[in-house]
Amino acid sequence: MSAVVGICVGCGSRYPDITPELLMEGTTRARNLLNVRQRRTFDSLYLEALRLKYKDSTAAAFDLLNCALEINPNDAEALYQQSMLVLDSDMEPDSTLEERATQQLVRATQLEPSNEFYLRTLAAHWISRGKWVRAARLFEMITARNEKSEDLASLVSIYDYANDPEAALYTLDRYEKVAERDQSTVGQRVKFLMALGKHEQAYETMRAFCAAHPDNLNYRLEMADLYVRTGRPDEGYHIIQNVLEAHPGHGGALISLLAYYETKRDRVQFERQFTAVMRSTEVLPRQKVAIFESMSRAVEAGQYDKYLLYRHGVEAISLPGGSYPMPEVVSDFVHAAKLPKDSLAAPARALLEADSTNREARWQVLRSALLNNRVDEADSISAAGRRLHPEDLTFYYFGGLARLTMGHSAEAIALFHAALPHVTPESDSTLVSTIYTAIGDAQQGRGHLREAFAAYDTALIYDRDNVECLNNYAYHLAVAGQRLHAALRMAQRAVEISPSEISYIDTYAWTLYRNRKYKAAQVQMDEVINVIENSEKLTAPDATTAGYYDRAGDIYAALGRRKEAVDYWKRALQFSDDAALNKRLYRKLKHRRS
């Protein structure tokens, strides 16, 4: 134990005697040495500084206090007030200025050691900086005069942080003379005794407390936890089982049993017990959160599997009511552990069940429904989102996509258009562009090219690099034979943005073809064909693949390379399950063979 702490652990009444008599009376003596004019000037400066301080004119108040302290450098109140201007400032002070302010506060307490307010302020300052021994000395001075239970409790905590269990135990004895022993103080006493190596004394303390409260199962579980933590797990196990016999499913006992299996390193039983804890309605949500967060730290340390922990989190949030705030904790864990984004669906669903207005949770559930092709669910989630958040464009967009998937293109277009009155200058321009692109795609699907092209034009006003719009617009212009130069520019820009996307390269090749740049078109189309022929998925009928081969045949035919063209059209037939495309392909093959 350090010498400083050794001084602190004795009779607290010695501390006032440590302060020199000169400092104890320093303020009064210093003031008595001033003449009348100096006193009046000092008082005037000091009072004006206080007035400015309370008007938030901190700098001016600081300067006036400087002037006052030049007259009387040993005035405790002026020293205190100037130190607080620095230490209580919201701005990060200069280190030199902060050190000076700290010394002023120390000086104020030395000048007026009986001023409890100064002592508490300086103690709080040392605590905020982790100077536990210095804070303890000040609280010893405070409690030496008046042993209030709250001050002694603070002193126990300070010694605990200072890692001085002997001083903490001595102070705890003082505390229990003015306040009764309870679960908290017993727990502290056991902790300090264990830290001092007095294990049997710690066990006896806990046993006596349990005996004094025989009907309290939680106290018995604390005894069990103590045994489990300190190398006597089997004794703890017997207590836990006794509690479970008296109260089957007791939440605290389930948690204690989980700790027991962890101590025994019984992984199988640990996992089973983890599930039992998370599914229990007797384990409080905050307890589940504490366990989950503890295990998440084990995940960070590489000591536990993140997917197992996620599964246990889902077990907790699957209970009625979602075990709030567990869903938020699991959601944060998904982000921190970098789990697949679809893992957010389960906590989001629980959050949405607890609060239907939770917009972010609704987004996540909607995203999961769309990714897993649960179209009806996506439609209903979007409808509720539009009702609860009519200004949110997202729910119009995804609701429209759901309607498109269901084959209701007119309803989809109506939903997309319903979003437009909610567009403001503050709206996400990328999302607005995406909505206009969706309108264009839907209108094109209905054969309304003029409306489709107008929507595409508007989409590019909001986001000129909307790559999907650039690609789709370019393709449909090329197919329609309209504005072919513009189509080529848009297709080229799409490839520049996403150079590895073969559907964009295909569109670029097709716009080159429609602009009669056949050789350049062949170069681009060869890249597409090379990618798809090296794909492992090139087996089942696929309309997209058939389209690639069909257009490759057209490009090679334009170059006069009839054999390659015929081969590509035949390949297109192998992948096509579309009657209209098959008819066109047969017509091309017949024409080229004749």
C-alpha positions as CSV (number, residue, x, y, z in Angstrom):
1,M,0.0,0.0,0.0
2,S,1.3,3.4,-0.9
3,A,2.4,5.9,1.8
4,V,-0.3,8.4,0.7
5,V,-3.1,5.9,1.0
6,G,-1.6,4.8,4.4
7,I,-2.1,8.3,5.6
8,C,-5.7,8.3,4.3
9,V,-6.7,5.1,6.0
10,G,-6.4,6.3,9.6
11,C,-8.5,8.7,11.6
12,G,-9.9,11.3,9.3
13,S,-9.7,14.0,12.0
14,R,-6.0,14.3,11.5
15,Y,-6.4,16.0,8.1
16,P,-7.3,19.5,9.3
17,D,-4.1,19.5,11.4
18,I,-2.0,18.8,8.3
19,T,-3.0,22.2,6.8
20,P,-0.7,24.9,8.1
21,E,-2.2,27.6,10.3
22,L,-1.1,30.4,8.0
23,L,-3.1,28.9,5.1
24,M,-6.1,28.3,7.3
25,E,-6.3,31.9,8.1
26,G,-4.7,33.1,4.9
27,T,-7.6,34.9,3.3
28,T,-8.5,36.9,6.4
29,R,-4.8,37.8,7.1
30,A,-4.2,38.9,3.5
31,R,-7.3,41.1,3.5
32,N,-6.3,42.6,6.8
33,L,-3.0,43.7,5.3
34,L,-4.8,45.7,2.6
35,N,-5.5,49.4,3.2
36,V,-9.0,50.8,2.8
37,R,-8.5,51.9,-0.8
38,Q,-7.1,48.6,-1.8
39,R,-10.0,46.8,-0.2
40,R,-12.5,48.9,-2.0
41,T,-10.8,48.5,-5.4
42,F,-10.6,44.8,-4.9
43,D,-14.3,44.5,-4.0
44,S,-15.3,46.6,-7.0
45,L,-13.2,44.5,-9.4
46,Y,-14.4,41.3,-7.9
47,L,-18.1,42.2,-7.9
48,E,-17.9,43.5,-11.5
49,A,-16.2,40.2,-12.5
50,L,-19.0,38.2,-11.0
51,R,-21.6,40.4,-12.9
52,L,-19.8,39.8,-16.2
53,K,-19.5,36.1,-15.5
54,Y,-23.2,35.7,-15.0
55,K,-23.7,37.7,-18.3
56,D,-21.5,35.1,-20.0
57,S,-18.7,37.6,-20.6
58,T,-16.1,35.1,-19.5
59,A,-13.0,36.7,-21.0
60,A,-13.8,40.1,-19.4
61,A,-14.6,38.5,-16.1
62,F,-11.3,36.6,-16.3
63,D,-9.3,39.8,-16.9
64,L,-11.0,41.6,-14.0
65,L,-10.2,38.7,-11.6
66,N,-6.6,39.0,-12.8
67,C,-6.6,42.6,-11.7
68,A,-8.2,41.7,-8.4
69,L,-5.7,39.0,-7.7
70,E,-2.8,41.4,-8.3
71,I,-4.2,43.4,-5.3
72,N,-4.8,40.3,-3.1
73,P,-3.3,37.1,-4.6
74,N,-4.5,35.1,-1.5
75,D,-8.2,35.7,-1.8
76,A,-9.8,32.2,-1.9
77,E,-13.0,33.4,-3.5
78,A,-11.3,35.2,-6.4
79,L,-9.0,32.2,-6.9
80,Y,-11.9,29.8,-7.0
81,Q,-14.0,32.0,-9.3
82,Q,-11.1,32.4,-11.8
83,S,-10.3,28.7,-11.7
84,M,-13.9,27.8,-12.5
85,L,-14.0,30.1,-15.5
86,V,-11.3,27.8,-17.0
87,L,-12.3,24.4,-15.6
88,D,-16.0,24.8,-16.3
89,S,-15.6,26.1,-19.8
90,D,-17.2,24.2,-22.6
91,M,-14.1,24.9,-24.7
92,E,-10.9,22.8,-24.3
93,P,-8.5,25.0,-22.3
94,D,-4.9,25.5,-23.0
95,S,-2.9,23.0,-20.9
96,T,-0.9,25.7,-19.2
97,L,-4.0,27.7,-18.4
98,E,-5.7,24.5,-17.1
99,E,-2.8,23.7,-14.9
100,R,-2.8,27.2,-13.5
101,A,-6.6,27.0,-12.8
102,T,-6.1,23.7,-11.0
103,Q,-3.4,25.2,-8.8
104,Q,-5.7,28.1,-8.1
105,L,-8.4,25.7,-7.0
106,V,-5.9,23.8,-4.8
107,R,-4.8,27.1,-3.3
108,A,-8.4,28.1,-2.5
109,T,-8.9,24.9,-0.6
110,Q,-5.7,25.5,1.3
111,L,-6.7,29.0,2.2
112,E,-10.1,27.9,3.3
113,P,-9.9,24.2,4.3
114,S,-13.1,24.5,6.2
115,N,-15.0,25.4,3.0
116,E,-16.7,22.1,2.1
117,F,-17.9,23.4,-1.2
118,Y,-14.3,24.1,-2.3
119,L,-13.2,20.6,-1.1
120,R,-16.0,18.9,-3.0
121,T,-15.3,20.9,-6.2
122,L,-11.6,20.0,-6.1
123,A,-12.4,16.3,-5.3
124,A,-14.8,16.2,-8.4
125,H,-12.0,17.7,-10.5
126,W,-9.5,15.0,-9.4
127,I,-12.1,12.3,-10.0
128,S,-12.8,13.5,-13.5
129,R,-9.0,13.2,-14.2
130,G,-8.7,9.8,-12.5
131,K,-6.6,11.2,-9.6
132,W,-8.2,8.9,-7.1
133,V,-5.8,9.2,-4.2
134,R,-6.0,13.0,-4.2
135,A,-9.8,12.8,-4.3
136,A,-9.8,10.3,-1.4
137,R,-7.7,12.7,0.7
138,L,-10.3,15.4,0.2
139,F,-13.2,13.2,1.0
140,E,-11.4,12.0,4.1
141,M,-11.2,15.7,5.2
142,I,-15.0,16.1,4.5
143,T,-16.0,12.9,6.3
144,A,-13.7,13.6,9.3
145,R,-16.1,16.5,10.1
146,N,-19.4,14.9,9.3
147,E,-19.8,11.2,8.5
148,K,-22.7,11.4,6.0
149,S,-23.5,8.0,4.5
150,E,-23.5,9.3,0.9
151,D,-20.0,10.8,1.4
152,L,-18.7,7.6,2.9
153,A,-20.2,5.6,0.0
154,S,-18.4,7.9,-2.5
155,L,-15.2,7.4,-0.6
156,V,-15.6,3.6,-0.8
157,S,-16.0,3.9,-4.6
158,I,-13.0,6.2,-4.8
159,Y,-10.8,3.7,-3.0
160,D,-12.3,0.9,-5.2
161,Y,-11.2,2.8,-8.3
162,A,-7.8,3.5,-6.7
163,N,-7.4,-0.2,-6.3
164,D,-7.0,0.1,-2.6
165,P,-9.2,-2.7,-1.1
166,E,-7.9,-2.3,2.4
167,A,-8.8,1.4,2.6
168,A,-12.1,0.7,0.9
169,L,-12.9,-2.0,3.5
170,Y,-12.0,0.3,6.4
171,T,-14.3,3.0,4.9
172,L,-17.0,0.4,4.4
173,D,-16.9,-0.3,8.2
174,R,-17.4,3.4,8.8
175,Y,-20.3,3.5,6.4
176,E,-22.1,0.6,8.0
177,K,-22.0,2.4,11.4
178,V,-24.2,5.2,10.0
179,A,-26.2,3.1,7.4
180,E,-27.5,-0.5,7.5
181,R,-25.8,-3.3,5.7
182,D,-27.6,-4.3,2.5
183,Q,-27.0,-6.3,-0.7
184,S,-24.8,-3.7,-2.2
185,T,-22.5,-3.2,0.8
186,V,-22.2,-7.0,1.2
187,G,-21.2,-7.4,-2.4
188,Q,-18.6,-4.7,-2.0
189,R,-17.3,-6.2,1.2
190,V,-17.0,-9.6,-0.5
191,K,-15.2,-8.0,-3.4
192,F,-12.6,-6.3,-1.2
193,L,-12.0,-9.3,0.9
194,M,-11.4,-11.5,-2.1
195,A,-9.0,-8.8,-3.5
196,L,-7.1,-9.0,-0.2
197,G,-7.0,-12.8,-0.4
198,K,-9.3,-13.3,2.5
199,H,-11.5,-15.9,0.7
200,E,-12.9,-17.7,3.7
201,Q,-13.9,-14.4,5.3
202,A,-15.6,-13.4,2.1
203,Y,-17.5,-16.7,1.9
204,E,-18.6,-16.3,5.5
205,T,-19.8,-12.8,5.0
206,M,-22.0,-13.9,2.1
207,R,-23.2,-17.0,4.0
208,A,-24.2,-14.9,7.0
209,F,-26.1,-12.5,4.8
210,C,-27.9,-15.3,3.1
211,A,-28.8,-16.8,6.5
212,A,-30.2,-13.5,7.6
213,H,-32.5,-13.5,4.5
214,P,-33.4,-17.1,4.0
215,D,-36.4,-16.4,1.7
216,N,-34.4,-14.3,-0.8
217,L,-33.3,-16.5,-3.6
218,N,-31.3,-13.8,-5.3
219,Y,-29.0,-13.6,-2.3
220,R,-28.4,-17.3,-2.5
221,L,-27.6,-17.0,-6.2
222,E,-25.0,-14.4,-5.3
223,M,-23.4,-16.9,-3.0
224,A,-23.5,-19.4,-5.9
225,D,-21.9,-16.9,-8.3
226,L,-19.2,-16.2,-5.8
227,Y,-18.3,-19.9,-5.6
228,V,-18.4,-20.2,-9.5
229,R,-16.1,-17.2,-9.9
230,T,-13.6,-18.3,-7.3
231,G,-12.8,-21.8,-8.2
232,R,-15.5,-23.7,-6.4
233,P,-18.0,-24.1,-9.2
234,D,-19.6,-27.4,-8.0
235,E,-20.6,-25.8,-4.7
236,G,-22.2,-23.0,-6.7
237,Y,-24.0,-25.5,-9.0
238,H,-25.7,-27.2,-6.0
239,I,-27.0,-23.8,-4.8
240,I,-28.3,-23.0,-8.3
241,Q,-30.1,-26.3,-8.5
242,N,-31.7,-25.8,-5.1
243,V,-33.0,-22.4,-6.3
244,L,-34.4,-23.9,-9.5
245,E,-36.2,-26.6,-7.4
246,A,-37.8,-23.9,-5.3
247,H,-38.6,-21.7,-8.3
248,P,-38.4,-23.5,-11.7
249,G,-37.3,-21.2,-14.5
250,H,-35.9,-18.5,-12.1
251,G,-34.3,-16.0,-14.4
252,G,-31.3,-15.3,-12.1
253,A,-30.7,-19.0,-11.7
254,L,-30.7,-19.5,-15.4
255,I,-28.0,-16.8,-15.8
256,S,-26.0,-18.3,-13.0
257,L,-26.2,-21.7,-14.6
258,L,-24.9,-20.1,-17.9
259,A,-21.9,-18.8,-16.0
260,Y,-21.3,-22.2,-14.4
261,Y,-21.2,-23.9,-17.8
262,E,-18.9,-21.3,-19.1
263,T,-16.5,-21.8,-16.2
264,K,-16.6,-25.6,-16.7
265,R,-15.9,-25.0,-20.4
266,D,-18.8,-27.3,-21.3
267,R,-19.6,-25.8,-24.8
268,V,-22.6,-28.0,-25.5
269,Q,-24.4,-27.3,-22.3
270,F,-23.3,-23.6,-22.5
271,E,-25.1,-23.3,-25.9
272,R,-28.2,-25.0,-24.6
273,Q,-28.3,-22.8,-21.5
274,F,-27.7,-19.7,-23.6
275,T,-30.8,-20.5,-25.6
276,A,-32.8,-21.1,-22.4
277,V,-31.7,-17.7,-21.1
278,M,-32.6,-15.8,-24.2
279,R,-35.9,-17.5,-24.6
280,S,-36.9,-17.1,-20.9
281,T,-39.6,-14.6,-20.0
282,E,-38.1,-14.4,-16.5
283,V,-34.8,-13.1,-17.6
284,L,-35.1,-9.3,-17.9
285,P,-34.4,-7.6,-21.2
286,R,-31.6,-5.6,-19.6
287,Q,-30.0,-8.8,-18.3
288,K,-30.2,-10.3,-21.8
289,V,-28.6,-7.2,-23.2
290,A,-25.8,-7.3,-20.7
291,I,-25.1,-11.0,-21.5
292,F,-25.3,-10.3,-25.3
293,E,-22.9,-7.4,-25.0
294,S,-20.5,-9.4,-22.9
295,M,-20.5,-12.1,-25.5
296,S,-20.1,-9.6,-28.3
297,R,-16.8,-8.6,-26.7
298,A,-15.8,-12.3,-26.8
299,V,-16.6,-12.2,-30.5
300,E,-14.3,-9.2,-31.0
301,A,-11.6,-11.1,-29.1
302,G,-12.1,-14.1,-31.4
303,Q,-13.3,-16.3,-28.6
304,Y,-16.9,-16.8,-29.8
305,D,-18.6,-17.3,-33.1
306,K,-20.5,-14.2,-34.4
307,Y,-23.2,-16.3,-36.1
308,L,-24.0,-18.2,-33.0
309,L,-24.3,-15.0,-31.0
310,Y,-26.6,-13.5,-33.7
311,R,-28.8,-16.7,-33.5
312,H,-29.1,-16.2,-29.7
313,G,-30.0,-12.6,-30.2
314,V,-32.8,-13.6,-32.6
315,E,-34.0,-16.0,-30.0
316,A,-34.4,-13.2,-27.6
317,I,-36.2,-10.8,-30.0
318,S,-38.5,-13.5,-31.2
319,L,-40.4,-13.4,-27.9
320,P,-43.7,-11.4,-27.8
321,G,-42.9,-7.7,-27.4
322,G,-39.4,-8.2,-28.9
323,S,-37.5,-7.9,-25.6
324,Y,-36.9,-4.2,-26.2
325,P,-34.1,-2.8,-26.3
326,M,-32.6,-6.1,-27.5
327,P,-33.6,-5.6,-31.2
328,E,-31.5,-2.4,-31.3
329,V,-28.6,-4.2,-29.7
330,V,-28.7,-7.0,-32.2
331,S,-29.0,-4.6,-35.1
332,D,-25.9,-2.7,-33.9
333,F,-24.1,-6.0,-33.6
334,V,-25.0,-7.0,-37.2
335,H,-23.3,-3.8,-38.3
336,A,-20.3,-4.1,-36.0
337,A,-19.7,-7.8,-36.8
338,K,-20.2,-7.1,-40.5
339,L,-22.8,-9.8,-40.9
340,P,-24.8,-10.1,-44.1
341,K,-27.2,-7.2,-44.5
342,D,-30.2,-9.5,-44.6
343,S,-29.4,-10.3,-40.9
344,L,-30.9,-6.9,-40.1
345,A,-34.4,-8.2,-41.0
346,A,-35.1,-10.0,-37.8
347,P,-34.2,-7.2,-35.4
348,A,-35.9,-4.7,-37.7
349,R,-39.1,-6.8,-37.6
350,A,-39.0,-6.8,-33.8
351,L,-38.5,-3.1,-33.7
352,L,-41.4,-2.6,-36.1
353,E,-43.6,-4.7,-34.0
354,A,-42.8,-2.6,-30.9
355,D,-43.1,0.7,-32.8
356,S,-44.9,0.8,-36.2
357,T,-43.6,4.3,-36.8
358,N,-40.0,3.2,-36.8
359,R,-39.1,4.2,-40.3
360,E,-35.6,2.7,-40.5
361,A,-36.9,-0.7,-39.2
362,R,-39.7,-0.6,-41.9
363,W,-37.0,0.0,-44.5
364,Q,-35.1,-3.0,-43.4
365,V,-38.1,-5.3,-43.3
366,L,-39.1,-4.1,-46.7
367,R,-35.7,-4.7,-48.1
368,S,-35.7,-8.2,-46.8
369,A,-39.1,-8.9,-48.3
370,L,-38.0,-7.7,-51.7
371,L,-34.7,-9.6,-51.6
372,N,-36.5,-12.8,-50.8
373,N,-39.3,-12.2,-53.4
374,R,-42.0,-11.9,-50.8
375,V,-43.9,-9.5,-53.0
376,D,-47.2,-9.4,-51.1
377,E,-45.4,-8.6,-47.9
378,A,-43.4,-5.8,-49.6
379,D,-46.6,-4.4,-51.0
380,S,-48.4,-4.3,-47.6
381,I,-45.3,-2.9,-45.8
382,S,-45.0,-0.1,-48.4
383,A,-48.7,0.7,-48.1
384,A,-48.4,1.1,-44.3
385,G,-45.2,3.1,-44.8
386,R,-47.0,5.5,-47.1
387,R,-49.9,5.9,-44.6
388,L,-47.5,6.6,-41.7
389,H,-44.8,8.5,-43.6
390,P,-46.6,10.1,-46.6
391,E,-43.6,12.3,-47.3
392,D,-41.1,9.4,-47.6
393,L,-40.5,8.7,-51.3
394,T,-39.0,5.3,-50.5
395,F,-42.4,3.6,-49.8
396,Y,-43.9,4.9,-53.1
397,Y,-40.9,3.5,-55.0
398,F,-40.8,0.1,-53.5
399,G,-44.6,-0.1,-53.4
400,G,-44.5,0.5,-57.2
401,L,-41.8,-2.1,-57.7
402,A,-44.0,-4.6,-55.8
403,R,-47.0,-3.8,-58.0
404,L,-44.9,-4.2,-61.1
405,T,-43.7,-7.6,-60.0
406,M,-47.4,-8.5,-59.4
407,G,-48.1,-7.6,-63.0
408,H,-50.1,-4.4,-62.2
409,S,-48.1,-1.9,-64.2
410,A,-50.8,0.8,-64.3
411,E,-51.0,0.7,-60.5
412,A,-47.2,0.8,-60.3
413,I,-47.1,3.9,-62.5
414,A,-49.8,5.6,-60.4
415,L,-47.8,4.9,-57.2
416,F,-44.6,6.3,-58.8
417,H,-46.5,9.4,-59.8
418,A,-48.0,9.7,-56.3
419,A,-44.5,10.3,-55.0
420,L,-43.8,13.3,-57.2
421,P,-45.9,15.9,-55.2
422,H,-43.7,15.1,-52.2
423,V,-40.5,15.9,-54.0
424,T,-38.8,19.0,-52.5
425,P,-35.5,20.8,-53.1
426,E,-34.2,18.8,-50.0
427,S,-35.2,15.4,-51.5
428,D,-32.5,12.9,-52.3
429,S,-31.9,13.6,-56.0
430,T,-30.6,10.1,-56.6
431,L,-33.9,8.6,-55.3
432,V,-36.0,11.0,-57.3
433,S,-34.0,10.1,-60.4
434,T,-34.6,6.4,-59.6
435,I,-38.4,6.9,-59.4
436,Y,-38.4,8.7,-62.8
437,T,-36.4,5.8,-64.2
438,A,-38.9,3.3,-62.8
439,I,-41.7,5.4,-64.5
440,G,-39.8,5.2,-67.8
441,D,-39.3,1.5,-67.5
442,A,-42.9,0.9,-66.7
443,Q,-44.2,3.1,-69.5
444,Q,-41.9,1.5,-72.0
445,G,-43.2,-1.9,-70.9
446,R,-46.7,-0.7,-71.8
447,G,-45.5,0.6,-75.2
448,H,-45.8,4.3,-74.3
449,L,-42.5,5.4,-75.6
450,R,-43.1,9.1,-75.6
451,E,-44.0,9.0,-71.9
452,A,-41.1,6.7,-71.2
453,F,-38.5,8.9,-72.9
454,A,-39.9,12.0,-71.1
455,A,-39.5,10.2,-67.7
456,Y,-35.9,9.2,-68.6
457,D,-35.1,12.8,-69.5
458,T,-36.3,14.0,-66.2
459,A,-34.4,11.2,-64.3
460,L,-31.2,12.4,-65.9
461,I,-31.9,16.0,-64.8
462,Y,-31.9,14.8,-61.2
463,D,-28.9,12.5,-61.6
464,R,-27.0,12.7,-64.9
465,D,-24.9,9.6,-63.9
466,N,-27.9,7.4,-63.1
467,V,-26.3,4.4,-64.8
468,E,-29.5,2.3,-65.0
469,C,-31.4,5.1,-66.6
470,L,-28.5,5.8,-69.1
471,N,-28.4,2.1,-70.1
472,N,-32.2,1.6,-70.4
473,Y,-32.8,4.8,-72.2
474,A,-29.9,4.1,-74.6
475,Y,-31.2,0.6,-75.3
476,H,-34.8,1.6,-76.0
477,L,-33.8,4.5,-78.2
478,A,-31.6,2.2,-80.2
479,V,-34.4,-0.4,-80.6
480,A,-36.8,2.4,-81.6
481,G,-34.2,3.9,-84.0
482,Q,-34.5,7.3,-82.4
483,R,-31.8,9.8,-81.4
484,L,-29.1,7.2,-82.1
485,H,-26.2,9.5,-81.5
486,A,-27.6,10.4,-78.1
487,A,-28.2,6.7,-77.4
488,L,-24.6,6.0,-78.2
489,R,-23.3,8.7,-75.8
490,M,-25.5,7.5,-73.0
491,A,-24.5,3.8,-73.5
492,Q,-20.8,4.8,-73.6
493,R,-21.2,6.8,-70.3
494,A,-22.9,3.8,-68.6
495,V,-19.9,1.6,-69.5
496,E,-17.5,4.2,-68.2
497,I,-19.4,4.2,-64.9
498,S,-19.7,0.4,-64.6
499,P,-17.1,-1.1,-67.0
500,S,-17.6,-4.7,-65.8
501,E,-21.4,-4.9,-66.1
502,I,-22.0,-7.0,-69.3
503,S,-25.6,-5.8,-69.7
504,Y,-24.3,-2.3,-70.2
505,I,-21.6,-3.5,-72.5
506,D,-24.3,-5.3,-74.5
507,T,-26.3,-2.0,-74.8
508,Y,-23.1,-0.2,-75.9
509,A,-22.5,-2.8,-78.6
510,W,-26.1,-2.5,-79.8
511,T,-26.0,1.3,-80.0
512,L,-22.8,1.1,-81.9
513,Y,-24.5,-1.4,-84.3
514,R,-27.5,0.9,-84.7
515,N,-25.1,3.7,-85.6
516,R,-23.5,1.4,-88.2
517,K,-20.2,1.2,-86.3
518,Y,-20.1,-2.6,-86.8
519,K,-16.5,-3.3,-86.1
520,A,-16.6,-1.4,-82.8
521,A,-19.8,-3.1,-82.0
522,Q,-18.2,-6.5,-82.6
523,V,-15.3,-5.7,-80.2
524,Q,-17.8,-4.9,-77.4
525,M,-20.1,-7.9,-78.1
526,D,-17.1,-10.3,-78.2
527,E,-16.4,-9.2,-74.6
528,V,-20.0,-10.0,-73.6
529,I,-19.9,-13.4,-75.3
530,N,-16.6,-14.2,-73.6
531,V,-18.0,-13.4,-70.2
532,I,-21.2,-15.5,-70.6
533,E,-19.4,-18.5,-72.1
534,N,-17.1,-18.6,-69.2
535,S,-20.0,-18.5,-66.7
536,E,-20.8,-21.6,-64.7
537,K,-24.5,-20.7,-64.9
538,L,-24.7,-21.2,-68.7
539,T,-27.1,-24.1,-68.8
540,A,-30.8,-23.5,-68.3
541,P,-33.0,-21.4,-70.7
542,D,-32.4,-17.8,-70.1
543,A,-34.0,-14.9,-72.1
544,T,-31.2,-12.5,-71.3
545,T,-28.5,-14.9,-72.6
546,A,-30.6,-15.6,-75.7
547,G,-30.8,-11.9,-76.4
548,Y,-27.0,-11.5,-76.2
549,Y,-26.5,-14.3,-78.8
550,D,-29.3,-12.9,-81.0
551,R,-27.6,-9.4,-81.1
552,A,-24.2,-11.0,-81.6
553,G,-25.6,-12.7,-84.6
554,D,-26.9,-9.5,-86.0
555,I,-23.6,-7.7,-85.5
556,Y,-21.6,-10.5,-87.2
557,A,-24.2,-10.6,-90.1
558,A,-23.7,-6.9,-90.6
559,L,-19.9,-7.5,-90.9
560,G,-20.6,-10.2,-93.6
561,R,-19.5,-13.0,-91.4
562,R,-22.5,-15.2,-92.1
563,K,-21.2,-18.4,-90.5
564,E,-20.5,-16.8,-87.1
565,A,-23.9,-15.1,-87.3
566,V,-25.7,-18.3,-87.9
567,D,-23.8,-20.0,-85.0
568,Y,-24.8,-17.2,-82.6
569,W,-28.5,-17.4,-83.7
570,K,-28.5,-21.1,-83.2
571,R,-27.0,-20.6,-79.7
572,A,-29.8,-18.0,-79.0
573,L,-32.4,-20.7,-79.9
574,Q,-30.8,-23.1,-77.4
575,F,-31.4,-20.6,-74.6
576,S,-34.7,-19.0,-75.7
577,D,-38.0,-20.0,-74.3
578,D,-39.8,-17.0,-75.9
579,A,-42.0,-17.9,-78.8
580,A,-41.7,-14.4,-80.4
581,L,-37.9,-14.5,-80.2
582,N,-37.8,-18.0,-81.6
583,K,-39.9,-17.0,-84.6
584,R,-37.6,-14.1,-85.4
585,L,-34.5,-16.4,-85.0
586,Y,-36.0,-19.0,-87.4
587,R,-36.7,-16.3,-89.9
588,K,-33.1,-15.0,-89.7
589,L,-31.7,-18.5,-90.1
590,K,-33.9,-19.2,-93.1
591,H,-33.0,-15.9,-94.7
592,R,-29.2,-16.4,-94.2
593,R,-29.2,-20.0,-95.4
594,S,-31.0,-19.2,-98.7
